[in-house]
Amino acid sequence: MIKETLNGKTLDDIYQLISTYGFNLFHAALIAKNIYRKRITDISQFHGIPRQLHKILTSVTSAGIFLPVHSEVSTDNTIKYLFRNDEEKQFETVYIPDKKRNTVCVSTQSGCRMGCPFCVTGKYGFYGNLSAGEIVNQIISIPDASKVTHVVFMGMGEPMDNLENVLKACRIITAEWGMAISSRNITVSTVGITRSIKSFLEQTECNLAISLFSPFADERIRVIPVEKKYPVHEIIDLLKNYPVRKKRRFSIAYVMIENVNDTNMHLDELKAMLGGSKIRVNLLPYHPGKDDPHTSSSNERMLYFKHNLVISGISASVRRSRGADISAACGLLATGLKKEF
Ligand code: SF4
């Protein structure tokens, strides 16, 4: 008999399951607490639930928390984990400890089908969507789970291409009965699928980051093919006009490549695109892959962009990159290990 997994269920889902046996919402909340707060992998070890409920849960469910199969530690203490689910699909997670915040970067798919030609995950292929439980598992199963303060959906896959499971994972991560991490500390990153973004904005309070690459459509389309179907200008307009609650953040991730997207023309177009909005620009260094002729823009150039954006009234920052020595960019670990497993 295939057992249902508790990890990945909302409070309502758990209540639906146990109410048929005469148990109530209070018991459902206790089960959720054992999974999402105490992160207990063995149901027989669950605290505070009646013996009869223990018996029922053990016979029809499993906790559904599974450990990574491989990990690599970077010199800056970033840790990259590789997971493999029951169907042998691989996906990866990065834990990024910092002074005030400890961030987990989760995957939403095994591989990706957006086909961005320069992305390692894109080249890896597409092996399927991850369930809400598999997304949440990347946070609750790692050794530092109790220290996690922030979650970013920037690992393998395009979150807006797996919206239902991403929304459910966001609910579990932010809910009081779940992990109770503030939606202000959750950021979902996308290349931009407009219809999914609309639903995401309506159904969560989490932050949204758009991977831009270039403000020019003809350039962006070569790197992010989905631009053809969902022009980023439409998404920016949507965000500009969207009623934002005080603490929610919209941002642009702009990876800077020397002489490719760091010219004054790009800077002027960025200013024209984002002027008058509250959308923040995060300028990121580029990490060339093997045999890649491109290099990152210099630190000076990145600071020049930042300075010019800020004096134009656009919030901007230069972000340092973490975990470069363990290829802590989407898809690299799974790709590297594909043949080994
Ligand atoms: S850049 Fe993102 S959306 Fe594009 S192929 Fe890679 S993981 Fe997918």
Residues whose N, C-alpha, C, O or C-beta is under 5 A from the ligand:
A	BS01	SF4	C112 M114 G115 C116 C119 T121 G122 G155 M156 G157 E158 V191 C330
